[in-house]
Amino acid sequence: MSEISVKADKRTKSTKGVVNQARRNGTVPGIYYSKGAEPISLFVAESSLKPLVYTSETHLVNLQVEDKELKAILKNIQFDPVTDRIIHCDFLGISADQEIEIEVPVAIEGQAKGVKEGGIVSQAMHKLRVSCLPAFIPEHILLNISDLSLNQSIHVRDLKLEKVKVLHADDAIIVSINLPRAAQEATTALPGEEVKEPEVISKGKQAEEEE
């Protein structure tokens, strides 16, 4: 897994005015917390967070605070509902010998056999929550769907991940190949049943019925 270095400054004041001014200057308030340690309030440049946020991969973070380097992951991120800018971030400190729970993106590759049969790819889960030691956190989980035929799926139980535990039910569907809804409705019609067209009422007939 790749690592990204992020420089942060300790935040000594957290008044609304100070925080709002910092945001206007392109700085994001945040917090670093870890098991058995006091949380550290931070200010982080918004630009340094973007490689962690706008990506399809998971990264470890080397958080540089004054003269210390803290190993962490980006645990939570908040956005302004109007401008969509980053307004707050949480970093979770990690230890090399302690397992952590983290969400990992799911990526798919290949063209499924079922697509050539008229099906469409339906990805039910775009992220998977896993538990593992920091050294084994995957950047993403890649699934090849080339062998999937129509009405076939890849479930959590089908994953083969070394030293990584997936925290979802074994029968949870990650991706499947299904017929489009219209095609499904057509195939579920009873034998010999015809689809009724809506009746078109001419102006003359409508006038007669109203009399």
N, C-alpha and C positions, 0 to 999 in steps of 0.2 A: 504494500500500500504506500502511495506517495505521501510526502509530508510537505506542509506549507508553513512558512514562518510568518507570524503576525506580531507586530510590535504594538504594545499597549502601554498606556500611562495610568498610574493609580488615580482614581477619582476621589478627591478629598471633600468635595462639596457636591451635594445632590439636589440642590434647590431647583425648582421648576425653571427659574430664570437662567441658571447656569446650564442646565441640561438643554433647554431650547436654544440658547446661544451656541452651544457646542454643535448641535444638529445643523444649525444654519451654516456653521463653518465646516461642515462635512465630517463631523466626528460623531460616533455612535456610542451612547452609554451601554455598558455591559457589566457582566459579573462573572467571576471565576469561582467555582466551588468544587470541593473534593471531600472525600470521606475523611472525617477526623480533623479537618482544618477550617479555619475561619474564612468565610467568603471574602473575596477581594473585589471591590468596586473599580471599574475600569472605564477608560475612554479609548476607543479604537477608531482609526481612520476608516471611513466607509469604503474607500477604494480598496483597502487591504482585505475586506470581507467578501468582496464580490467573487473572487476565485473559489471561495468556499460555498457560496450560495448559488451562483448561476452555473451549475455543473451537474452532470449526471453521475458523478462518481463521489465516493466517500474519501475524505482525507484526514490524516492525523495533523494536529496543529502544534507547532512549536511556538508557544505563547511567550514572548519576550517582555517581561515586566521588570523595568529597571535593570538590576544586575542578575536577575534570575531567568531561567528558561524552564517553563512549565509545559509538560506534555498534556494535551487535552484534545477533546473533540468538540465541534460546534453542536451543542445540544438543542438549542432553540433559537429561533430568529423571529422578530416581529417586524411587520411592514406597516407603513402609513396607508390607510384604506383609500386615500385620495391620490397621493403622489406615487405610491408603491415604493417609496424609498425605505431603506432599512432604518428602524428607529430604536431597536434594542437587540442585544444578543446575549446568550448564555453559553459559557464554556464549562465543560465538565472535565475536571482533572482525572487522569487515568494513571494506573500503575501497571508496570509490565507483568506483574504476577497476579493481577486480579481481573477476572472476567467482567466484561461490561455488556450491557444491552444497547443495541444500536440499530437503526434502520438503514438498510442497504438497498440501493436502486436495482431494479430488475431490467435487463436489456435483452432483446430478442434478436436473433439473426436467422437468415435463411428464408426460403419461400416454401410454405407448407403445401403438401400434396393436395390437401383439402381446398385450398384457394383455387387450384386449377379445376376442381370439381364444382366450383360455384360457391364455395364457402367464404367466410370473412374471418379475420383474426380478431378475437375478443380477449383483450388483456385485462383480467380482473384485478390483478395486484401489480402495482408499479413499484412498490417497495416491500421488502420483507424485514421483519424484526428478527434479529439474530443475537446470540450470546456467544462470546468467545474472548480469548485473550487479545489484547491490542495488536500483537504481532500478526494475528491471523485474520484481522478484519479485511474482508474483500472490498476492493474498490467498487465493484458491482457484481451481480450474479447474472451470467450470460446463459441464455437458453437458446438452443438451436431447435427450431420448429420444422425443419425440412421434412421430417418423417411423419408429421401429423396429418392424418387423413380427416375427412369430414366427420364431425361429431366425436373427435378425439381431443383429449386434454392432457396438460402437464399439471400434476398435483404436487403438493409439497413433499409427499412421500417419494416422488421420483427424483428428487435432488440428491446429488452425490457431492457433499461438501466436507472436506477434511477439517477436523478440529473446529467446526462451526456448527452450532445447534440452532435450527430454525424454530422460532417460538410461535408457530401457527399449527393448527390442526393438520394431521397428515392428509386428510381428504380435501383440504382447501384447494380450490382450482386457481392456478396462477394464470394460465393462458389456454384458450381452447379455439377450435375451428368449428364454426356453426354456420348454418344457412341464414341468409338475411331473414328478417322477420316476415316479410311478405311471402317469401318462399316457404317458410315454416307453416304459415297459415294455409297456403295452398295444399301442402302435403297432408295436413291434418283434416281436410274436408272428407266427409263420408263418401264411400264408393257410390258413384252414380249421382252424387249431389251436385247441382249446378249452382254457380254463383249468380244470384239474382241481381239484375241491373235495376237501378232505381226507376220507378215509373215516371215517364215524362207526360205531364198533363198539358194538353193544348189549350189555347185560350178559349176555343169554342166549348170544349168539354168542361172546362172549369166554370164557364158561365152557366152551363146547363145544371151543374151540380149545385150552384149557389142559388138557383131559382127555387 
